[in-house]
Amino acid sequence: MVPVTAGHLRRDQDLTGPELRHLLDLTHDVKANPARYSDSLRGRQLALLFEKPSLRTRLTFEVAISHLGGGSVATIGPIGEREPVKDVARNLARWVDCIVARTFEQQTVDDLAHWSGVPVINALSDLYHPCQIFADAAALEARLGRLAGLKLAFIGDGNNIAHSLMITLSRLGVNFAIANPPGYDPKPDIVTEARRHAAAHGATVALTHEAEEAVRGADAVYTDVWASMGQEHEAYQRNVHFEPYRVDEALMNKAKKNAVFMHCLPAKRGQETTDGVMESRNSIVFDQAEYRLHAQKALLLMLLRGKD
């Protein structure tokens, strides 16, 4: 078992290149051979700190620790109101073996990791969503048979999904293109870092405001909701700006023949994509959701069993 040298997963970059590759290999093995790992984390406990609602993240972590032989899971709501995050972290570290945090701000994840004596996993923040993208990479590799040399086009907001996609996929040799309305670009420092990784792995990172340009030659087309949790007050304005970026059948036809469609879910059908694209034979959105379970099992094994 290859341990995560950083000790935490605060962001995608906390995995080294070899650790990332091992995570994907382990994800595929966990899926193929679940019984092999059914007693791997006997007695281990998780705490889930969720400041945002969740279906896939919460359920897959709960099921993952159970499938690996672990114990109970405690779920807690918003933190930092009754007592400082640093106190919460040090309390939890006395009771559980791992803290999974789904927060509004990346700083909360970083603070938990700084003060916690047990591994902290970023289960979504405003800047990154590594657990989702590790599952996406595994699902894409399973469907297309490889990652290096593929092209993935992301159509939508330069958000946490876009950030994690460009950071992780660039390190796996995947060419990444994003198309978004002006004013909704990904953070420049993250783009710069992704381009550095891409150059080292024979890939590219391209930014455009033209959806058709981004999807041209793409093996996979990915989109996300136009207004994420916490941005509901911007929904009307965002709907106006993102209307030309809907991933419909016509846009999918601009990509490679049989290009797969991806979405991190939940989806607002009729907004960022159509029901027809979601339900098409090339849609792998539910494969992505399934791989959340397998990838998170692999991550827990690397963080908890890897240090045994």
N, C-alpha and C positions, 0 to 999 in steps of 0.2 A: 504494500500500500504506500503510495506517495503522499506524504503529508503536505498540507498547505503551509509553506514556510512563513508566510505573513501571520499565521495564527488566526486571522479573521478574514472575512470576505466583505470588506466595506465597499468595494467597487471592483469592476472587472479586472483592473490592473493588478489586484492583489494576488492573482495567480500568475506564476511565471509561465513562459511558453510551454515547457515540458509538463507543468502541472495542468495547464489547460488541455493539452492533448491527452493526458492521462485521465482527466475528468470525463472527456467525451468517450474514451475507450471504456472506462468503468461504467459510464451511463449505459452504453450498449450491452455490456456484460450483465449488469444488474437487471436490465429488461429481459435478456435472454435466459438468465439463470437465477431467478429470484430466490429459490431455495438455498442457494450457496451462501446467501447473505442474511438469512432469516433470523440468525441469532447473533449477528455481529455487534449490535449495540445494546446488548441486554442490560436493562436497568438504567440506561441513560435517559435524562429528562430534558425537555425543551420548554422554554418560555417564549411565547409569541407576543410581541408588543406591537399592536396594530392601531395606528392613528387614522387609518383609512379602511373602508369596507373591503372585503375580500371573499371570493369564492375559491378560485384555483389555488392561490398561494396558501391560504389557511388550510384547506382540505388536504392538499398534497403534502404539506409538511406534517400534518397530523397522521395521515396514512403512512407516510414514509417512515417515521420513527417507529410506528407500530409494526410495519412489515420487517423492520430491521431488529425487532426484539426489544425495543426500548420501552420505557415506562410512560408515565403520564405527561400530558401537555397542558401547561397553564397559559391561558390567553388573557391579556391585560389590555385595557384601552389606552387613551392618551396619557403620556407621562410628562413629567416636568412641571406639573401644575401644583401638586401637593408637596413635592420635594424635588430637589435638584436631580438632574439626570445622573450626575456622578454618584449620588447616593443610591438611586435605583439600581444602577449597574453593579455596585458593590454588594448590595443586598442579594440580587439575583444570582450573582456568582457564587454565593454561599449555598444556594439551594438547587441550582440546575446546572446542566453540563453545556448548554448552548443557548444563546439568545438570538432569536429571529426578529428583526425589527422592520416594520413597514411604516415609514414616516413621511411627513411632509418635507422635512429638510435633511439634506445630507449631513449637516453638522450634528444632528441628533445621533445618527449612526456612528459618526466619527467619535463623538463624546462617549458613547456607550463602549466602543472598542477601546478607547484610551483608559477608561476606568475599570473595565471588566476583567476579571481573571479567567474568564472562559471565552470561547470563540463567539464572535458576533457575526451574524449574516445579514447583509442588506437584502431585504425582501421587497424593496422598492423605496426610492427616495425621489426628490425633485430632479436629481442629476443622473441617476443610474438605475437600471433594473437588471442586474447581472443574472439572477436566477432565471428570468424569462429568456434571456438571450442564450444562456448555456443550453436550455431545453430546445430553443429554436435551432441552434447549430446542430444539435444531435438529430433532431427531426429532419432537417434538411439533408444532412449527410445520409441518413437512413433511406430517404426517398430517392435521392439523386446519385448516391454511391460515392460521393466525394465532396470536398469543399474547395480545395485549392483550384483556382482558375475559374470558378463560377462568378457570376455577377448577380448581386442582389440590389434591387431598386426599392428605396423607401419613399413613399409618397405621403407627405403630411408634415406635421409640426416637428421642428428640431428639438424634440423633448428627450426625456430619460431613455425611452426605447431607442430613439435614433442614436443617442450618445453611446449606449452600450453595444448596439449593433455595430457601429463603425469601429469602436475600440476592439471588440472581440473578433469580429469577422476579418478585420485587417490583419490580425495576428495569425489568422488561419489561411491567409492567402486568397481571401474572397474579395473581389472588386466590389466596391460599395458606391452607390450613387443615391443622392437624396434630392428630391424636388419639393419645394415648399413655397408658400407665398412670401413675398418680401416682408421683412419684419419678424419672421418666425424661424430664423436661421438657428442651427445648432451653435453652441458656444464655441468661439474661435479657438480657445486653448485646447479644447477636446478635439476639434478638427485637426489642429496642428499635430497633436499627439498621434491621432489615428493615421495621418499621412506618413508620419515617421515609421510607424509599425508597418504600414502598407509597403513602403519603399524597401523595407528590410525583407519582405516576404513576397516580392514580385507582384504586388497588387496596387490598386489605385483607390483613391477616395475623391469623388466628384460631387460638386454642389451646383445646382441649377434651380431656376424658378419655372422650368418647363417640364411638365410631367412626362410628355411624350419623349423628350430627350433622355430623361432618366431611365425610362423602361426599355429603351431601344437596346436590343441584344441581351436583355435580362433573363436569367434562368429562374429568378424568383422575384415576385412583386409583393411588397409588404406595406401595410397601412395600419393606422391606429385611429382612435377617436379624435375628433377635432378639438374637443374641450375635455381635458383630463380632470380628475377629482381635484377640487379646489379652484377650478377655473370656470365653474358654472356661471358666474356673473359675466363672463366674457362670451358666453355661448352664441348669442345673436350675432355679435361682430365677427366671431370666428366662422360661423356658418357662411356668412357673406364672403369672407376672404378665401375660405377653403372650397367653396362650391366647384371651382374649375379643377380641383384635385381629387374628385371622386374617382375611385378605382372601379370602373364599370367594364362591361364586356369589350367595348371599343378600345379602351386603354390597354386591357390585357392582350388584345390582338396585336398591339404594337411591340410587345415583348416577344421572346422566342416562342416558337410553336411548343405547346405543352408546358409553358412556364408555370410554376406552381404559385399559388396565391397563399399569402400568410397574413395573420392578424393575431395580436396578442390577447384579444378578447378582454372585456366584453365589447361587442360590436354594436353600433347603431346602424342597422341595415337601412339603406336608403339615404344615408348621409355619406360617410367616408367610403362606403362600398355598397354594392347592390346585393340583393338576396341571391340573384343568379350566380354571381361570382362566389359568394360564400358557399353555395351548395354545389358548385361545379365539381367535376371529377378531379380537377387539378388543385382544389383547395385542400390544404393540409392543416387547417386551423385546429382541428380536433386532435391531430397527431401532435401538434405543438403543445396542446393542453395536456395530453397524456404524458409527454416527455417531461413536463414539469415534475411529475412524480419520480421518474427514473433519474433525472439529473440531480434533483435535490437529495435523493438517496445517496448518489455518488458523492455529492458535496459533503453530506453529513459523515460519510465513511472517511473521507479524506481529512476532515477537520477533527473528528473524534477518535476514530480507530487509528488514523495515521500517526497519532502522537503516543500511542500505547507502547 
